[in-house]
Amino acid sequence: MQVKLYFVQIALIVVLIFAVFFAGYQTAISINSPAHSVHNYVTDSNIPLVYYQFNLKAVDGNGVVIFNDSNVFADGTPALSAMQKMTSIGFNQDPSYGAFITSINGIKANGSDWWGLYLDGNESSVGISYIVINKPTSIELQLCNSWPCAHIFS
């Protein structure tokens, strides 16, 4: 009887270890919706994450494209963090106004030049520090040297 109880205890321990080991493992399920550029995933913690398409384009003062790419990022990702993962971004941090972009892929805004920021096709009303990816998002940066900066994106 004691031997039988011992084997039952061992079997329960093995099942418990097996359950704990495999309970946290789940395969990511991707549901890609091209119309909305949204990606849903199921994570190990069973909390669904939503990923959105993020497009980044930068042109110099003559309209020459210096960067143009897209990627997907999790809902709530700061746009500046996404940009830093995609390309080389230089910026200065102002304690009152947030980040000011100073260079993209080594092309600097010198003197009175600046990087104009366009969010989803319109001049952004906020700085890059305040933009969060919470829907499919496009950011366009244009090297400007006069006000207003002529929006040259098509």
Backbone as a chain_set.jsonl record, in Angstrom:
{"seq": "MQVKLYFVQIALIVVLIFAVFFAGYQTAISINSPAHSVHNYVTDSNIPLVYYQFNLKAVDGNGVVIFNDSNVFADGTPALSAMQKMTSIGFNQDPSYGAFITSINGIKANGSDWWGLYLDGNESSVGISYIVINKPTSIELQLCNSWPCAHIFS", "coords": {"N": [[0.815, -1.188, 0.0], [1.942, 1.222, 0.816], [3.882, 1.528, -1.167], [2.326, 1.849, -3.416], [1.074, 4.324, -2.856], [3.33, 5.934, -2.81], [4.08, 5.842, -5.566], [1.869, 7.129, -6.672], [2.135, 9.694, -5.575], [4.583, 10.445, -6.771], [3.771, 10.414, -9.456], [1.86, 12.466, -9.422], [3.505, 14.662, -8.807], [5.157, 14.724, -11.092], [3.211, 15.267, -13.07], [2.365, 17.784, -12.161], [4.75, 19.3, -12.399], [5.089, 19.123, -15.159], [2.741, 20.442, -15.995], [3.15, 23.049, -14.947], [5.443, 23.777, -16.336], [4.609, 23.812, -19.037], [2.354, 25.423, -18.999], [2.762, 28.178, -19.19], [3.56, 28.487, -21.773], [2.666, 29.525, -24.932], [1.688, 29.624, -28.309], [2.254, 32.344, -30.445], [-0.373, 34.074, -31.956], [-1.118, 35.44, -34.952], [-3.083, 37.894, -36.328], [-3.528, 39.409, -39.115], [-4.579, 42.377, -40.418], [-4.755, 43.872, -43.267], [-6.186, 46.093, -44.154], [-6.446, 47.728, -41.966], [-3.998, 47.697, -40.82], [-3.353, 46.374, -38.409], [-2.204, 44.242, -35.873], [-2.838, 41.449, -33.956], [-1.837, 39.714, -31.078], [-1.435, 36.841, -29.011], [-0.074, 36.555, -25.921], [2.34, 35.033, -23.674], [1.317, 35.643, -21.185], [-1.328, 35.65, -21.606], [-2.552, 38.05, -22.169], [-3.872, 39.957, -24.616], [-1.949, 41.602, -27.079], [-1.847, 44.513, -29.037], [-0.666, 45.451, -32.15], [0.46, 48.095, -34.199], [0.775, 49.453, -37.494], [3.561, 51.394, -38.33], [4.763, 54.072, -40.024], [7.609, 55.681, -41.279], [9.098, 58.461, -42.678], [11.603, 60.479, -44.103], [12.811, 63.5, -45.467], [15.242, 65.555, -47.126], [15.987, 69.121, -47.376], [15.665, 69.539, -50.099], [13.833, 67.775, -50.912], [14.731, 65.209, -51.275], [14.546, 61.851, -50.562], [15.633, 60.53, -47.575], [15.175, 58.593, -45.782], [12.884, 55.923, -45.584], [10.639, 53.834, -44.391], [8.799, 51.135, -42.822], [7.264, 49.587, -39.965], [5.982, 47.377, -37.405], [4.623, 48.173, -34.25], [3.998, 47.831, -30.733], [0.905, 48.734, -29.211], [0.841, 51.839, -27.619], [3.55, 52.387, -27.736], [6.096, 54.802, -27.562], [6.549, 57.196, -30.132], [9.094, 58.258, -30.672], [10.79, 56.3, -29.59], [10.172, 54.162, -31.289], [11.119, 55.233, -33.692], [13.848, 55.386, -33.134], [14.467, 52.704, -33.109], [14.269, 52.107, -35.736], [15.975, 53.697, -37.297], [18.88, 55.921, -37.329], [18.586, 58.435, -35.079], [19.099, 61.68, -34.017], [18.762, 63.779, -31.192], [17.873, 66.54, -29.047], [17.081, 66.997, -25.668], [14.665, 68.937, -24.223], [13.772, 70.303, -21.123], [11.256, 71.504, -20.786], [9.822, 71.307, -23.197], [10.255, 68.827, -24.342], [11.669, 66.384, -26.624], [13.749, 67.513, -29.301], [14.281, 66.914, -32.598], [17.408, 66.516, -34.054], [18.989, 65.331, -35.971], [18.893, 62.975, -38.684], [19.784, 59.879, -39.754], [22.41, 60.86, -39.818], [22.198, 63.292, -41.125], [22.114, 66.581, -40.397], [20.215, 69.188, -38.797], [21.175, 72.304, -39.219], [22.232, 75.514, -37.908], [19.675, 77.766, -38.493], [17.979, 75.859, -39.409], [15.518, 73.23, -39.146], [13.861, 70.162, -38.202], [10.9, 69.575, -39.641], [7.834, 68.32, -38.452], [5.457, 66.008, -39.294], [2.394, 64.524, -38.757], [0.548, 61.839, -39.642], [0.103, 63.031, -42.152], [-0.42, 65.71, -41.627], [0.719, 68.862, -40.283], [2.235, 68.463, -37.198], [0.731, 69.075, -34.057], [1.919, 68.716, -31.694], [5.022, 67.917, -30.034], [7.556, 65.419, -30.837], [8.021, 63.914, -28.54], [5.552, 63.587, -27.411], [4.006, 61.99, -28.958], [2.363, 58.986, -29.359], [2.146, 55.65, -30.379], [-0.877, 54.53, -31.13], [-2.612, 53.753, -32.967], [-2.728, 52.95, -36.506], [0.018, 54.677, -37.768], [1.64, 57.451, -39.319], [4.649, 59.125, -39.692], [6.233, 61.941, -40.905], [9.202, 63.547, -41.646], [10.73, 66.57, -42.365], [13.4, 68.434, -43.544], [13.64, 71.72, -42.793], [13.957, 75.209, -43.656], [12.774, 77.661, -43.66], [9.939, 79.612, -42.539], [6.502, 79.419, -43.212], [7.189, 75.908, -43.186], [7.352, 74.331, -46.233], [5.181, 71.814, -47.017], [6.181, 69.019, -48.512], [5.537, 66.428, -49.062], [4.11, 63.642, -50.783]], "CA": [[0.0, 0.0, 0.0], [2.833, 2.376, 0.862], [4.543, 1.621, -2.458], [1.336, 2.395, -4.335], [0.934, 5.729, -2.501], [4.569, 6.567, -3.256], [4.006, 6.025, -7.021], [0.834, 8.136, -6.935], [2.753, 10.978, -5.248], [5.561, 10.726, -7.831], [3.011, 10.725, -10.667], [1.288, 13.805, -9.242], [4.603, 15.633, -8.894], [5.542, 14.791, -12.502], [2.139, 15.979, -13.771], [2.427, 19.165, -11.711], [5.915, 19.917, -13.043], [4.771, 19.202, -16.577], [1.721, 21.483, -16.162], [3.765, 24.351, -14.691], [6.394, 24.067, -17.41], [3.941, 24.085, -20.306], [1.216, 26.335, -18.845], [3.135, 29.52, -19.632], [3.965, 28.482, -23.17], [1.614, 29.575, -25.943], [2.141, 30.071, -29.611], [1.694, 33.633, -30.85], [-1.348, 33.99, -33.035], [-1.123, 36.717, -35.656], [-4.236, 38.193, -37.167], [-3.094, 40.582, -39.852], [-5.65, 43.049, -41.129], [-4.091, 44.863, -44.103], [-6.978, 47.308, -44.292], [-6.251, 48.577, -40.796], [-2.616, 47.532, -40.381], [-3.386, 46.03, -36.991], [-1.773, 42.88, -35.624], [-3.182, 41.004, -32.607], [-1.045, 38.574, -30.638], [-1.683, 36.316, -27.682], [1.236, 36.406, -25.293], [2.433, 34.023, -22.624], [0.507, 36.025, -20.037], [-2.716, 35.627, -22.069], [-3.056, 39.403, -22.381], [-3.655, 40.251, -26.036], [-1.257, 42.829, -27.435], [-2.202, 45.025, -30.353], [0.441, 46.095, -32.83], [0.014, 48.969, -35.275], [1.722, 49.833, -38.544], [4.196, 52.694, -38.117], [5.524, 54.483, -41.211], [8.515, 56.801, -41.03], [9.726, 58.966, -43.89], [12.34, 61.724, -43.897], [13.377, 64.088, -46.68], [16.061, 66.734, -46.878], [15.39, 70.375, -47.823], [15.407, 69.492, -51.534], [12.836, 66.74, -51.159], [15.373, 63.919, -51.499], [14.21, 60.915, -49.486], [16.815, 60.007, -46.889], [14.734, 57.407, -45.066], [11.48, 55.591, -45.817], [10.456, 52.448, -43.982], [7.685, 50.917, -41.906], [7.391, 48.451, -39.07], [4.857, 47.315, -36.476], [4.994, 48.394, -32.854], [2.919, 47.593, -29.776], [0.073, 49.838, -28.778], [1.431, 52.59, -26.514], [4.977, 52.642, -27.938], [6.408, 56.184, -27.924], [7.009, 57.301, -31.519], [10.546, 58.471, -30.685], [11.416, 54.987, -29.376], [10.007, 53.409, -32.534], [12.033, 55.824, -34.674], [15.216, 54.998, -32.778], [14.66, 51.303, -33.473], [14.241, 51.993, -37.19], [17.075, 54.425, -37.94], [19.683, 56.757, -36.447], [17.902, 59.694, -34.774], [19.738, 62.524, -33.017], [17.816, 64.747, -30.632], [18.183, 67.206, -27.791], [15.933, 66.937, -24.766], [14.367, 70.18, -23.516], [12.953, 69.937, -19.963], [9.9, 72.051, -20.881], [9.125, 70.978, -24.444], [10.533, 67.468, -24.792], [12.767, 66.149, -27.57], [13.847, 68.185, -30.591], [15.096, 66.1, -33.496], [18.522, 67.295, -34.594], [19.57, 64.67, -37.147], [18.346, 61.697, -39.134], [20.809, 59.188, -40.554], [23.597, 61.696, -39.908], [21.914, 64.597, -41.748], [21.796, 67.458, -39.274], [19.578, 70.494, -38.961], [22.197, 73.257, -38.769], [21.853, 76.925, -37.869], [18.254, 78.026, -38.283], [17.2, 74.752, -39.972], [14.893, 72.324, -38.185], [13.121, 69.043, -38.779], [9.454, 69.723, -39.557], [7.205, 67.071, -38.029], [4.107, 65.825, -39.824], [1.754, 63.34, -38.195], [-0.553, 61.383, -40.494], [-0.098, 63.95, -43.276], [-0.65, 67.091, -41.195], [1.719, 69.387, -39.369], [1.924, 68.006, -35.85], [0.481, 70.125, -33.069], [2.704, 68.365, -30.511], [6.37, 67.449, -30.326], [7.759, 63.978, -30.981], [7.958, 63.285, -27.218], [4.17, 63.418, -26.996], [3.301, 61.14, -29.909], [2.348, 57.585, -28.962], [1.525, 54.806, -31.4], [-2.094, 53.892, -30.613], [-3.375, 53.468, -34.178], [-1.758, 53.019, -37.609], [0.578, 56.024, -37.683], [2.698, 57.858, -40.258], [5.401, 60.336, -39.347], [7.085, 62.454, -41.965], [10.12, 64.575, -41.171], [11.256, 67.339, -43.488], [14.377, 69.442, -43.163], [13.067, 73.028, -43.15], [14.838, 76.355, -43.425], [11.983, 78.892, -43.613], [8.61, 79.411, -41.99], [6.212, 78.039, -42.839], [7.908, 74.868, -43.925], [6.491, 73.822, -47.302], [4.982, 70.376, -46.892], [6.474, 68.525, -49.861], [5.26, 64.999, -49.174], [2.978, 63.327, -51.654]], "C": [[0.862, 1.256, 0.0], [3.528, 2.589, -0.479], [3.595, 2.247, -3.472], [1.148, 3.895, -4.095], [2.158, 6.526, -2.961], [4.524, 6.839, -4.762], [2.954, 7.06, -7.405], [1.4, 9.527, -6.66], [3.765, 11.38, -6.327], [4.832, 11.136, -9.113], [2.403, 12.119, -10.583], [2.349, 14.89, -9.362], [5.033, 15.815, -10.354], [4.49, 15.565, -13.298], [2.163, 17.459, -13.416], [3.589, 19.905, -12.368], [5.65, 20.127, -14.528], [3.771, 20.34, -16.839], [2.315, 22.873, -15.959], [4.698, 24.732, -15.835], [5.682, 24.502, -18.687], [2.771, 25.056, -20.194], [1.54, 27.724, -19.366], [3.492, 29.61, -21.089], [2.745, 28.5, -24.075], [2.221, 30.082, -27.23], [1.49, 31.407, -29.924], [0.768, 33.434, -32.027], [-1.408, 35.362, -33.677], [-2.369, 36.816, -36.512], [-3.909, 39.491, -37.876], [-4.263, 41.136, -40.647], [-5.039, 44.145, -41.983], [-4.864, 46.17, -44.21], [-6.736, 48.271, -43.137], [-4.831, 48.52, -40.261], [-2.53, 47.278, -38.882], [-3.005, 44.566, -36.858], [-2.121, 42.546, -34.177], [-2.372, 39.762, -32.276], [-1.542, 38.122, -29.279], [-0.324, 36.018, -27.084], [1.194, 35.307, -24.245], [1.549, 34.358, -21.432], [-0.978, 36.063, -20.381], [-3.346, 37.008, -22.174], [-2.806, 39.733, -23.846], [-2.936, 41.587, -26.21], [-1.69, 43.23, -28.827], [-0.995, 45.755, -30.906], [-0.114, 46.908, -33.99], [1.15, 49.234, -36.258], [2.255, 51.229, -38.227], [5.072, 52.98, -39.329], [6.358, 55.699, -40.858], [9.192, 57.174, -42.337], [10.413, 60.278, -43.552], [12.915, 62.193, -45.223], [14.232, 65.294, -46.304], [15.349, 67.968, -47.441], [15.067, 70.418, -49.304], [14.376, 68.42, -51.895], [13.417, 65.368, -51.447], [15.091, 63.02, -50.297], [15.505, 60.372, -48.884], [16.475, 58.789, -46.032], [13.263, 57.192, -45.363], [11.297, 54.11, -45.495], [9.232, 52.358, -43.078], [7.952, 49.659, -41.094], [6.13, 48.395, -38.225], [5.388, 47.448, -35.057], [3.77, 48.214, -31.974], [2.184, 48.886, -29.464], [0.723, 50.514, -27.575], [2.913, 52.866, -26.652], [5.192, 54.121, -28.263], [7.001, 56.234, -29.336], [8.525, 57.486, -31.585], [11.285, 57.152, -30.475], [11.326, 54.138, -30.634], [10.981, 53.92, -33.589], [13.474, 55.404, -34.405], [15.499, 53.543, -33.121], [14.764, 51.129, -34.985], [15.447, 52.631, -37.872], [17.83, 55.241, -36.893], [19.013, 58.126, -36.291], [18.709, 60.428, -33.713], [18.711, 63.504, -32.487], [18.391, 65.373, -29.368], [16.915, 67.202, -26.959], [15.798, 68.266, -24.043], [13.446, 69.835, -22.346], [11.507, 70.43, -20.05], [9.127, 71.532, -22.081], [9.366, 69.559, -24.947], [11.657, 67.432, -25.817], [12.617, 66.998, -28.828], [14.773, 67.346, -31.459], [16.159, 66.992, -34.121], [19.152, 66.647, -35.818], [18.842, 63.356, -37.423], [19.368, 61.09, -40.077], [22.03, 60.068, -40.808], [23.388, 63.039, -40.58], [21.357, 65.506, -40.665], [21.031, 68.697, -39.722], [20.555, 71.505, -38.367], [21.656, 74.682, -38.765], [20.381, 77.102, -37.566], [17.368, 76.93, -38.889], [16.583, 73.924, -38.837], [14.191, 71.207, -38.944], [11.635, 69.278, -38.547], [8.822, 68.364, -39.315], [5.764, 67.031, -38.515], [3.574, 64.481, -39.339], [0.531, 63.007, -39.043], [-0.918, 62.414, -41.561], [-0.32, 65.406, -42.915], [0.474, 67.549, -40.272], [1.304, 69.028, -37.944], [1.734, 69.189, -34.916], [1.23, 69.862, -31.77], [4.09, 67.902, -30.96], [6.456, 65.933, -30.329], [7.675, 63.243, -29.643], [6.541, 62.947, -26.795], [3.349, 62.56, -27.959], [3.484, 59.686, -29.493], [1.623, 56.802, -30.052], [0.336, 54.084, -30.764], [-3.105, 53.64, -31.732], [-2.348, 53.4, -35.304], [-1.3, 54.471, -37.767], [1.648, 56.244, -38.744], [3.333, 59.139, -39.748], [6.295, 60.676, -40.525], [7.925, 63.576, -41.357], [10.719, 65.256, -42.387], [12.221, 68.386, -42.955], [13.902, 70.787, -43.692], [14.076, 74.136, -42.878], [14.091, 77.681, -43.467], [10.599, 78.567, -43.087], [7.589, 80.029, -42.902], [6.979, 77.065, -43.714], [6.944, 74.312, -44.97], [6.386, 72.307, -47.19], [5.104, 69.75, -48.273], [6.194, 67.044, -50.033], [4.079, 64.781, -50.096], [2.237, 62.12, -51.138]], "O": [[0.574, 2.225, -0.704], [3.74, 3.733, -0.883], [4.003, 3.073, -4.287], [1.07, 4.66, -5.057], [2.031, 7.652, -3.442], [4.884, 7.931, -5.202], [3.141, 7.794, -8.375], [1.166, 10.448, -7.442], [3.793, 12.538, -6.746], [5.231, 12.093, -9.777], [2.427, 12.87, -11.558], [2.1, 15.933, -9.965], [5.249, 16.942, -10.799], [4.836, 16.422, -14.111], [1.996, 18.304, -14.295], [3.416, 21.027, -12.844], [5.953, 21.185, -15.08], [3.934, 21.107, -17.788], [2.011, 23.787, -16.726], [4.731, 25.89, -16.251], [6.105, 25.453, -19.344], [2.239, 25.478, -21.221], [0.668, 28.385, -19.931], [3.708, 30.708, -21.602], [1.894, 27.613, -24.005], [3.16, 30.878, -27.221], [0.293, 31.582, -29.692], [1.086, 32.717, -32.975], [-1.719, 36.346, -33.007], [-2.666, 35.932, -37.315], [-4.008, 40.564, -37.282], [-4.863, 40.429, -41.457], [-4.818, 45.25, -41.487], [-4.266, 47.237, -44.342], [-6.813, 49.488, -43.31], [-4.504, 49.245, -39.322], [-1.729, 47.895, -38.181], [-3.445, 43.737, -37.654], [-1.74, 43.28, -33.266], [-2.24, 38.861, -33.105], [-2.017, 38.934, -28.484], [0.483, 35.306, -27.682], [0.142, 34.729, -23.97], [1.08, 33.456, -20.739], [-1.798, 36.458, -19.553], [-4.569, 37.117, -22.26], [-1.655, 39.785, -24.279], [-3.278, 42.576, -25.563], [-1.878, 42.38, -29.697], [-0.377, 46.571, -30.222], [-1.037, 46.475, -34.68], [2.326, 49.237, -35.892], [1.489, 52.133, -37.896], [6.003, 52.232, -39.628], [5.876, 56.632, -40.217], [9.779, 56.331, -43.016], [9.874, 61.094, -42.805], [13.439, 61.399, -46.004], [13.982, 65.963, -45.301], [14.224, 67.862, -47.93], [14.271, 71.254, -49.732], [14.093, 68.2, -53.073], [12.684, 64.454, -51.824], [15.368, 63.389, -49.155], [16.356, 59.83, -49.588], [17.362, 58.049, -45.607], [12.481, 58.143, -45.394], [11.749, 53.242, -46.242], [8.7, 53.372, -42.627], [8.743, 48.797, -41.475], [5.287, 49.287, -38.323], [6.443, 46.917, -34.71], [2.64, 48.421, -32.416], [2.763, 49.972, -29.455], [1.113, 49.842, -26.62], [3.496, 53.512, -25.782], [4.53, 54.648, -29.157], [7.849, 55.414, -29.69], [9.174, 56.925, -32.468], [12.306, 56.911, -31.12], [12.29, 53.469, -31.005], [11.599, 53.128, -34.301], [14.226, 55.105, -35.331], [16.644, 53.183, -33.394], [15.285, 50.121, -35.462], [15.891, 52.153, -38.916], [17.465, 55.25, -35.717], [18.892, 58.879, -37.257], [18.977, 59.885, -32.642], [17.881, 64.006, -33.244], [19.27, 64.812, -28.715], [15.814, 67.381, -27.48], [16.711, 68.68, -23.328], [12.444, 69.148, -22.539], [10.62, 69.829, -19.445], [7.915, 71.336, -22.001], [8.721, 69.139, -25.907], [12.493, 68.334, -25.872], [11.517, 67.178, -29.35], [15.921, 67.098, -31.09], [15.867, 68.068, -34.643], [19.784, 67.333, -36.622], [18.266, 62.73, -36.533], [19.766, 61.704, -41.067], [22.616, 60.024, -41.889], [24.308, 63.856, -40.607], [20.295, 65.255, -40.096], [21.174, 69.181, -40.845], [20.74, 71.555, -37.151], [20.741, 75.015, -39.52], [19.887, 76.655, -36.531], [16.144, 77.055, -38.885], [17.079, 73.929, -37.711], [13.96, 71.292, -40.15], [11.154, 69.196, -37.417], [9.233, 67.368, -39.91], [4.958, 67.904, -38.192], [4.219, 63.444, -39.492], [-0.403, 63.803, -39.143], [-2.095, 62.644, -41.84], [-0.4, 66.256, -43.802], [1.097, 66.746, -39.577], [0.165, 69.262, -37.539], [2.472, 70.172, -34.972], [1.188, 70.678, -30.849], [4.295, 67.544, -32.12], [5.539, 65.247, -29.878], [7.299, 62.072, -29.61], [6.341, 62.11, -25.915], [2.138, 62.421, -27.792], [4.604, 59.215, -29.299], [0.605, 57.252, -30.579], [0.506, 53.158, -29.971], [-4.278, 53.358, -31.487], [-1.191, 53.761, -35.085], [-2.121, 55.38, -37.885], [2.451, 55.358, -39.035], [2.647, 60.107, -39.417], [7.008, 59.829, -41.064], [7.411, 64.44, -40.646], [11.161, 64.595, -43.327], [11.899, 69.13, -42.029], [13.776, 70.972, -44.903], [14.929, 74.024, -41.997], [14.713, 78.734, -43.324], [10.133, 77.429, -43.164], [7.823, 81.151, -43.35], [7.363, 77.38, -44.841], [5.845, 73.871, -44.632], [7.393, 71.602, -47.26], [4.224, 69.931, -49.115], [6.574, 66.458, -51.047], [3.173, 65.609, -50.185], [1.249, 61.699, -51.739]]}, "num_chains": 1, "name": "protein.A"}
